[in-house]
Amino acid sequence: MMSSVTFLRSNLLMRAISAAVLAPAFLALVWEGGIAYGSVILLCMLWAGYEWLLMTNPAGQKGVWVTVLFALALSWGLALQVGVTLALIACLAVTLVLMGAFRLFRVRKPVLVSLSVAYLGAAGLGMIALRQIEGPGFGLSLFLCATVWLTDTGAYALGKLVRGARLAPGISPGKTWAGFAGGLLAALLAGLLADAIFKPADTVRVMLTAAFLSLAAQCGDLFESWVKRQAGVKHSGELIPGHGGLLDRIDGLLMAVLLFWTALWVDGFNLAWWIE
């Protein structure tokens, strides 16, 4: 049997290779923004929706799959035509309608299946809206992604090395408090990097935001683990070497962007802490 150290090294190597390939491409897309960026986000949300349906509706009921994936695609089209805010409202409304319809037609796990539209749709729209912020959109998008990805790496590495007490054994037995601390520390490193690169106006606020995003990302990781437990599966897929499915890779990002965008909205999009 492979030792824990050997497993850690091999899995981290696969993660590093995947990141080395994907990170530059994603960075270029974030820099470009516009239709190219939005289109890739749409495709990612559609694939994530596909993986979500594989987990929650393994029978592959055509009516369910077509409806959910069409609703996700429609959210992007609405965002182009009427703006992100109205598209988000439409996502939430469609989700409620689908919950009722799927329950009426006795679809397996109707709430869990329908939730994909609101959760994935809103997260995708949040990614697009964040990038569209005039001026700091690129920096904030990069800061968000870097913080989430460093959180994921730090949590994985320290969790495997130290192990110790479990964080949420009833949801995800593999996650530990050591991993939680490793993710938080790695996020603070992302905050320091953002401070050095983008020279924000308030370093303390940046560090606090990095910690907030780390907590959100780890909650997102636990949420997807809960969904997988409800569905009785271990991984959402095998798309990315070292990571599993796309949902396994972006689970923290989904929750982080939702909570980050919500926090910005509550604060009236006051970005004085970021802009000099």
N, C-alpha and C positions, 0 to 999 in steps of 0.2 A: 504493500500500500504506500502511496506517495506520502512523504512526511509533510507536516504543515508548512515547514520552511520552503521545501521544494515546490509545493503547491502555490505558496504565496509568490515565489519568484516567477514561476511559469505564468501564473495568471496576471501578475503585474506586468510581465513582459508583453503579453498579448494586449493588455490595456494600453501600454505605452505605444506599441506599434499602431494600434487602432487610432489612438489620439494623434500620433504623428502624421497619419494620413488624413484624418478628418478635420483636425483643428485648422490647418492653413486654408482648406477649402471653405470652411465655415466662416473664418475670419474675413476672407475675401467677399463672401456673400453679405456679411454684416456691413462691411465697408460700402459695398455697392448699394444696398438698400433697395427701395423701389419694388418694381414688379418681380425682378429676379429673386430677391430675398423673400417676398411674400409668397411667390409660387413654391419655393422650396419648403417654406413653413407649411403651406397647404398640403403638399405631398407628404410631409412628415406626419401631419395630423391625420391624414387619410390612412397612412400605413399604421399609425398608432391605433386608429379606430379599428382597422382590420385585426390587429393583434388583440385588442380589447374584445372584439366579437369572437375571436378564436377561443378566448378564455371563458367568456360568459355565455356564449351561444354556440357551443361546439357542434350542435346539430346542423348548423349552417342554413337556417331557414332563410330562403332568398328574400322574402318580403321584409324581414327584419334587417338583414344586411344592407340591402339596397336603400332602405329608408334611412338608416343611421348614416351611412357613408354619403348619401345625397345631402342630408342635412348638414354634415360637416363641410361639404363642398359649397353648399349654398351660403354658408356663413361668410366664406371668402368673397363670393360674388356680391353679397350684400355690402360687405365692407368696402368694396370698390365703388359701389353705386351710391350708397347712403351714409357711409362712414362706419367706423368701428363701434361706436356706442349703440347705434340702432341694430347693428349686426349682432352684438352681444345680447341685447334684449330679445332679439329673434331666437337666438340659441336657447336662452332660458325658457322662452315660451314653447318652442318646439319640444324641448325636453319634457315639460309638463304634459303636453298633449300625447307624446309617445308613451309616457308612463301609463296614462289612462288607457290608451289603445292597446298596448302590449299586455296589460293586465286583462283587458276585456277579451283578447284573443288567446289568453292563457299561454303567453310566451314565457319560457323559463327565465326566472330572475328579471322581471320586467324593469324594476327600479335600477338595478345594476347595469343592465344593457342600455337603458335610456340615458343614464348619467354620463355616458361617454360623450354625448353631444354637447352638454353644458360644460363638462370638465375639459375635454380636449379642444372644443371649439373656442371657449373663452380663453384658454391658455394660448392657443395659436393667435387669436386676435390680440391678446395682450402683448405677445412678442412683436407683432407688426406695429401696434400702436406705440410701443416703447421706442422702436427704431424711428418712427415718424416724428418724434419730438424734435422740433427744429433746433439745431445746435448740438445739444448734449445727447441726442438720441443714440449716436454711435457709441460714445463712451459708456453710457448707462447700460446699453445692451451687452457690451463686452464685459463690463463689470459684473453684471448679473450672471452671465454664462461662466466666466472664470471662477467666480465665487462658488457657484453650484458644483462645477467640475472638480475644483480643488477640495471642496467638502467631501464629495464622493470618494476621491482618491485617499484623502487623509483618514476618513472613517474606515475605509476598507483596509488600508495598510496597518494602522494602529490597532484596529479591532482584531485582525488576524495575528498580529505579533503579541499583543498583551492578553487578549481574550478577557477573562474575568466575568463579572456579573452581567447578566443579560439585561438588555434595555427593555424589551417588550416580548417576553417569551411566548405569550399567547398569540402574537401576531407574526413575529419574525424571530425565531429562536437563534438565528445566527448573529443578530445585532447585539452589541454590547455597549456598556457605558464608556468603555475605553474607546471604542469606535466613535461614539458620539463626541467625546472630547477631542479625538483626532480630527474629526470633521470641522469642529468649531475652530481649532487652532489653525487648520489649513485655510479656513475662510478668512481669518484675520490676516494671514499672509497675503491673500488676494486683496484685502483692503489696503495693505501697505503698498502693494504693487500698483494698485489704482491711484493711490496718493502720489506715488513717484512718477507715474506716466501722465496722468491727466491733471495733476496739480489742482484738486478741488479746493473750494473755499474753506471747508470745515472738515479737518482730518478726523476729529472725534466722531462727527456724524457719519462719516464714511465707514469708520470702524464699527460703529453701532449698526449701521445698515448691513455690513458684511455679516455680523453676528446674526442679525435678524434673518437674512437670506439663508444662512446656514441652517438655522432652526427650521425655517420653512421647507428647505430642501429635504432635511431629514424626516420631517413630517410627511412630505410627499412620498418619500421612499417607503415609510411605514404604511401609508395609505395604499400604495400599489401592492405591498405585501399582503395587506388585508383583503384586497380585491382578489389576488391570486389564491389566497386561502379559501375565500368564499367560493371560488371557481374550482378549487381542487387541483391547481397546477403549480409547478415550481418556477417556470420561466414563461415570459410572454412570447418568446420566440428565440431564434438563433441567428438573427440577422448580423450582429456585430461581434466578431471574435473577442472573447474575453469579457463581454458584457451581456450576452444573451440577445433578447429582442430589443427593438427600438424603445419600447416602453420601459424596459429595464434600465436603459441608458438615460432617458429623459424624465423619469418619474419625479426626481427632485426638482428639475427645472420647471415642470408643469405647475407644481404647487408654489414654487418660489415666485414665478412671474405673476401668478394670480394674486398672491398676497402683496407682492411689491407694487403692482399696479393699483390694487385696492388702497394701500397705504398712501401712495402718491395722490390718488383721487380724494381721499379723506383730508389730506393736507393741502388740498387746492392746487396741486401740482406746483408747489413752492419749491423750486430747485436752487434756492440761494445757497444751500449747503454744498452744492456741486459746482455751480458757475461762479467764477471769480467776479 
